[in-house]
Amino acid sequence: MVATEQRRHPRVNTAVLVQFRRDILEDYRVEYATDVSRGGLFVRTDRPHPAGALVQIQLVPRSGPGLIEGLGRVVRATRPGEIDAGSAAGMAIEFLDFDREMLEALERRVLQPAARA
């Protein structure tokens, strides 16, 4: 049986620094997102938040000053070795509350440069 692609937006394989936290009283954790789209990203981490968790996200693009930030929801979490020995541990996060300005910055500063590389 062939798995069907369910993504609404094309993804770009890239490494972008991402800071995230579940609660405003929590310090930001810093990891790398390994693929990003206009709809979300995958963060490699050995300590993923559970599916359904809301997270504040800050992307730190290589190009230009300033952060790209908004709210996301963890849609899938994988712990180390959960699927198989070679699978990446981490969490897929869907963007929920990224305003138009942030989405345009994401497109301009993360997605387009990575697609050209």
C-alpha positions as CSV (number, residue, x, y, z in Angstrom):
1,M,0.0,0.0,0.0
2,V,1.3,3.4,-0.9
3,A,1.1,6.2,1.6
4,T,-0.5,9.4,0.3
5,E,1.0,12.8,0.9
6,Q,-1.2,14.8,3.2
7,R,0.8,18.1,3.3
8,R,-0.9,21.2,2.0
9,H,2.3,23.1,1.4
10,P,5.6,22.0,-0.3
11,R,8.3,21.6,2.3
12,V,11.9,22.7,2.0
13,N,14.7,20.7,3.6
14,T,16.8,23.2,5.4
15,A,18.4,23.8,8.8
16,V,17.0,26.8,10.6
17,L,17.4,27.6,14.3
18,V,14.1,27.5,16.2
19,Q,13.3,28.5,19.7
20,F,10.2,27.1,21.3
21,R,8.3,26.9,24.6
22,R,4.9,25.8,25.9
23,D,4.5,28.3,28.6
24,I,5.5,31.9,29.1
25,L,7.2,31.0,32.4
26,E,9.3,28.4,30.7
27,D,12.7,29.2,29.1
28,Y,12.9,28.8,25.3
29,R,14.5,25.5,24.2
30,V,16.7,25.9,21.1
31,E,16.9,23.2,18.4
32,Y,17.0,23.0,14.6
33,A,14.1,22.7,12.3
34,T,15.1,20.3,9.5
35,D,12.2,20.9,7.1
36,V,9.9,23.9,6.8
37,S,6.9,24.8,4.8
38,R,4.4,27.7,4.9
39,G,2.2,25.4,7.1
40,G,4.6,24.2,9.6
41,L,8.0,22.6,10.4
42,F,9.7,19.6,11.9
43,V,12.0,20.1,14.9
44,R,14.6,17.5,15.7
45,T,14.7,17.0,19.4
46,D,15.1,14.1,21.8
47,R,12.5,15.7,24.1
48,P,9.5,16.4,21.9
49,H,6.3,17.9,23.4
50,P,3.3,15.7,23.2
51,A,0.9,15.8,20.2
52,G,-1.7,18.5,20.8
53,A,0.6,20.8,22.8
54,L,0.6,24.5,21.9
55,V,4.0,26.1,21.5
56,Q,5.3,29.6,21.0
57,I,7.8,29.4,18.1
58,Q,10.6,31.8,17.1
59,L,12.6,31.1,14.0
60,V,16.0,32.6,13.6
61,P,16.7,32.9,9.9
62,R,20.2,33.3,8.6
63,S,19.2,36.2,6.4
64,G,18.1,39.5,7.8
65,P,17.5,40.8,11.3
66,G,14.6,39.9,13.5
67,L,12.7,36.8,14.5
68,I,9.8,35.1,12.7
69,E,7.4,34.1,15.5
70,G,3.9,32.8,16.2
71,L,1.9,30.0,17.8
72,G,2.0,26.4,16.7
73,R,0.5,23.0,17.7
74,V,2.4,19.8,17.8
75,V,0.7,17.4,15.4
76,R,3.1,14.5,15.7
77,A,5.8,13.6,18.2
78,T,8.4,10.9,17.8
79,R,10.8,9.8,20.6
80,P,14.3,8.5,19.9
81,G,14.1,4.9,18.4
82,E,10.3,4.9,18.5
83,I,9.8,4.0,14.8
84,D,13.2,2.4,14.0
85,A,16.9,2.9,14.8
86,G,17.4,5.4,11.9
87,S,14.3,7.5,12.4
88,A,14.6,11.1,13.5
89,A,13.3,12.0,16.9
90,G,11.3,15.2,17.1
91,M,8.0,16.9,16.5
92,A,6.0,18.2,13.6
93,I,4.5,21.6,14.4
94,E,1.6,23.1,12.5
95,F,1.6,26.9,12.4
96,L,-1.7,28.3,13.9
97,D,-1.2,31.9,14.6
98,F,1.4,33.4,12.2
99,D,0.1,36.7,10.8
100,R,0.5,37.6,7.2
101,E,3.7,39.6,7.9
102,M,5.3,36.6,9.6
103,L,4.3,34.2,6.8
104,E,5.8,36.6,4.2
105,A,9.0,36.9,6.2
106,L,9.1,33.1,6.4
107,E,8.7,32.8,2.6
108,R,11.3,35.5,1.9
109,R,13.9,34.7,4.5
110,V,13.7,30.9,5.0
111,L,11.8,29.1,2.2
112,Q,13.1,30.9,-0.9
113,P,16.8,31.0,0.1
114,A,16.7,27.3,1.0
115,A,15.0,26.4,-2.3
116,R,17.8,28.2,-4.3
117,A,20.6,26.5,-2.3
